[in-house]
Amino acid sequence: MITSTSNAKVKDVIRLQKKAAYRKACGLYVVEGVRMFLEADRERIAAAYVSETFLEKPENCRLLEAVPYETVQDHVMKAMSDTVSPQGVLCVMRQANHDPAHIIRQKNPRLLLLNDLQDPGNAGTILRTAEAAGMDAVILSHGSVDFYNPKTIRSTMGAIYRVPFLYADLAVIIRQLQAQEIPVYTTDMQGFDYRKASYARGFALMIGNEAKGVDPALAKIADEALMIPMKGKTESLNAAVAAALLMYEACRNSL
């Protein structure tokens, strides 16, 4: 049993929780809670930790069958956790690696491109909605938020396991999609009604930074700019809300 927050393994988990650069260097990330544990691919679990209190319930012990784990005292679990009230179980997971060529070359791809999105909550909500709408993958610019941020992971409600995503140079990705005659749509208040666009043979939807929108250089090479009609005095929508509207409409009208 681990009894001290000075334990090397505990310190390592805390660093993974707090440092995006460390997560990237190690190829690892942390998930917390019973649901995230149950949905995790067992082959991707690098380590599992449970609290003393968690093990007091027989039903919790049954959940851990066939999964190696280490027990930690409750105060240690609290130090390792990124939540105010830890559920008592967390896992260190191996990050997934997805081939951009495979994603782009699939038949009629339904892709979401995120250009320098910054808010972890928005990112998690978008990934969760991408799964629900039926998107094939999410591609982020290198300046975007880390999808393995603890807050983002919680917001995904498990979609982090199921929706392929990767970081790439969006200008290169856009050119590759266009070479395959896959239209790339950006968003702009001067664009045309998003409900009238063609999504039948695949598409890529590009959502920009919460404050600045899509990079003008990327907007310039996109095929079309889409506009979401709005009434009243509203000038813009939250990035996650805009992404949800676009994804559902596009997937509804795709093959």
N, C-alpha and C positions, 0 to 999 in steps of 0.2 A: 504493500500500500504506500502511496506517495503522501507524505504528511507535511511537506514544506513547499512554499512557493519559490524557494531557491533552487528547487530541483531543475536540472538541465532540460528535461522534457517539458516541464511546465513553462519555463522561460521561452522555449522554442514555440510552443503553442501561442503564448502571448505575443511574440514577435509576428507570427503569422496573422494574428488577428489585427495587428496595428500597422504593419508595414507592407505596402503593395509591392515595393521593390524586392522585399524578402520572399514574398509569395511567388513572385515571378522567377526569382533566382532558384528557388527550391522546387518549383513546379507543384506546389501544394497549397491547400486552403483549408479552412475550418468550417464545419457545419455543426449546428446545435439543435437539440430537441429530438423528441421521439420520432416525429414524422420524418424529419430529414434523415435520421438514422435508418428507419425502416425502408425508405425509398432509395437509399444509397446502393450503388453497385458494389457488392461485397469485394470484388476484385480491385476496386479503386480505393478501398479503405486502407490507409497506411498505418493508422493507429486509432484506437478507441479508448475513451476515458469515461468512467462513471463514478458518481459520488456514493458515499456510504449510505446516505438516505435513499437514494434511488434503488439500491439493492435490498432495502428492507421490504419491498413489496415483491411477493413471489411472481406476480405476472410480469414484472420488469425483468426479473432474472430469466424468465422463459424467452423474452425478446432477444436476449444476448446469446442464446444457444448457437454454437458453431462460429461465434465471432470472438476472437481473442481481444481482451480488453484489460485495462489497468484500473484499479480502484484508487480514488483520491479522496481525501477528507473534504468535507463540505466547504470549508474556507478556501481550500485550494481550487476546487471547482469554480467558486465564485471569482477567484482571481483569473482563472483561465477563460471565463465566459465573457462575451461582449454584451450580455443582457443583464438587466437589473435583477431578474428572478430566474436563474438558471433552472432548466428542467432536470439537470443531473446527468445528461449524457451528451457527449460531443465527439466528433470524429475528425481526424485529419485525413483529407482526401487528396488523391492524385488528380491534377488537372488533366482535362481531356485536350488532345491535339487534333485539330481538324484541318484537312487539306483544302486550301482555297480553290484549287483547280477542280477538285471533285464537286465542291458546292456549286461553283459557277457553271460547270458543264452538264449538270443534271438537266433532264428534260423539263422545260417550262418552269424554271426556278422561281420561287416566291421569296424574295429577299428584302431585308430591311437593312439600310445603311445608316449608321449613327455617326454624325460628324461633330466630334468634340462635345458630346453630351457630358455633363458634369455632375448632376445630382444622383447620388446612389439610389434614392428611393424611386426616382423616375426610371432609372435603368432597370431596376428589378421589376417594376410594374410593366414596363415595355416588354421585357422578356416573357413574363407570365402571360401577357396579352398576345404576344406573338405565337405562343403555343396554342392558346385558345382559338385564335383566328385561323390557324392552319399554315403559318409561315414555315418555310423550310430552314432558314438560318438567319442569323444576325451578324453583320460585319461592322466592326467599329474602327474609327480612325485611331491612330496611336495616341492622340491627345484626349481620348475619351476616358471616362471613369473606369476604374477597375471593376469588372463584373464579379470578381471574387471578394469584393468589399463585404464585410459581415452584414451591413445594412441592406445592401443589394441582394445578397443571398436570401435573407429573410423575406424580402419583398417578392422574390420569385416564387415562393411557395412550392419549391421542388422543380420548377421549370429549368433551373440551372443544370439539372441532370439530363434533361431531355431535349433541349433546343440547342443545336450546334451554333457556336459563335466563335469568332476569331478577330484578331486585330490585324489591320492591313493598311496600305496606302490606298485611300479611296479613289484617287485619280486613276491609279493603275487598274483597280477593280472595275471602275466605270468603263474604261476603254475596253477591257476584256469582255464585259457584258455586251457592249455595243457591237463588238466584232461578231458576236453571236446573235445579233439582232434582238437582244433583250432590252426593252426600253427602260431608261432610268428616269424616274420622276423626282423632282425636288418640290419644295413648297414655297409659295410666294403669294402675297395678297393680290398681286397683279396677274396671277396665273389663271387657268381656266378650271371650271367646276370639276372637282375630283370624281364626281359621279359619272362624268362623260368620257373619262379616259379609257383606253383599251388595255385590258389586263389579260386577255385571253391566252396569249402564248408566253406567259411568264412576265416578270416585272421586278424592278428594284425600286423601293421607296426610300427616299433620303430625308432624314430628320436632322435638323441642325442644333446648335448650341442653344440652351435655354434663353440666353440674353441676346446673342448676336445672330442667331439663325444659321443658315447654311453658309459656309465659306463661299464668297463670290466666285472664286476661281473654280470651285466644284460646281456651283450653280450654272456657270457659263458652259460647262461641257455636258451638263445633263440634257436629256432629250426634250423634256417639257417641264414646266412649272405648274403645279396644281394648287388650287385655292379651295378652302373650305368656307362656304358661304356662312356669314354670321349676321345676326340681327342685333338691334340695339346699338350700344356704343362700344361693344367689345372689340378690341383691336387684335387680339391674339388668343390662342388657346395654350394651355399647359402642354409641354412636349409629349407627355405620355397620353394625354387625351387626344391630341392631334394624330399621334401614331396609331392609336386604337381605331379611330374613325377610318383612316386610310387603309389599314390592314384588313379590317372586316369588309370594307367595300371592295377592295382589290381581290381578296380571296373569294368573295361571293361571286365575282364575275370572271374568275379564272377557270381554266379547264380542269 
